[in-house]
Every structure is written in C-alpha cells, then in structure tokens.
Amino acid sequence: MHLIIYISDYTGADKEIGRDLIKIHKSSSKNNPGLDITGVLFYHNRNFLQALEGEQGHLEELMATLEKDPRHTQITRLVDTKVARRGFPDWQMDVFNLDADAVLNRKDLAIYEEMFSTQCTMDAPVFINMLKSLYENIELYKITME
C-alpha cells in the first residue's frame, strides 16, 4: 500500500471552482474504484491538497494523468511513501471545499476531525492536526515561485 499527498495551485476562475470540484468528484468516483484508489481532496484559497492511497503503480499512473490536468499546476508531493494500511478505505475520493469565504472555526475543524477519526484507520488525529496547522498558519505555508 502506498500514500501520496500533494499540493497544487488551481488555474481556473474563482467562479468555476464549484463546477470543477463536482467534475473531479464524478470522475474520481467513476475511475478510482477500478484502480482500487482511495483518498480525499481539499480545496482552499486556490490550492488543492490531496491524499491518494493504493498500489504504487496505479498511483503513479494517476499522478501522470493529474500532472496533465489543466485545472491545476505546480504539483508538489509532500508525502510519497509506503504505508501499512489504508487511511481512507471507504472513500473513493471525498471532496471538501474550504474556500476563502468559508468561515472555519475550531468547532468546525473538530467536526472534520471527528469525521476523519471515524472513517480513517491511519493516524487520523496526526493528519487532521497537520491540516489544522496548515489552515491556522496559512501564510507560513504559502508556496511562491520567484
């Protein structure tokens, strides 16, 4: 079992993100089960963060496809490693739109943590705490290409 977590920059118009996320969800729900790929996709402030898990060869094929997808650019792998078991065994690809206009507070984040804790068999609290840290310190983690 293999895990890839990456970030990328959305290239579309802000008004199109809802439509694009629906298309991504439909496509991944159709294609990922046949490849035995599971995971989750977050969108926030024109950035994607996606966790993918499955057989390494299938993930590399998917990453090659994703790298050609014009909806995003600057794909950067944060995690690319073997794992003992799936963290999202029942999620072909859930999508969360945490757009810049969304008001997220600690109560909201606790709800996300609870959802992950009940759905994930990997160390979900560590993953959720990482996402909380990213959200709470978003300016520190911005990637700029100069």
Buried (B, 14 or more C-beta within 10 A) or exposed (E): BBBBBBBBBBBEEEEEBEEBBEEBBEEBBEBBEEBEBBBBBBBBEBBBBBBBBBEBEBBEBBBEEBEEBEBBEBBEEEEBEEEEEBBBEEBBBBBBBBBEEEEBEEEEBEEBBEBBEEBBEBEBEEBBEBBBEBBEEEEEEEEEEE
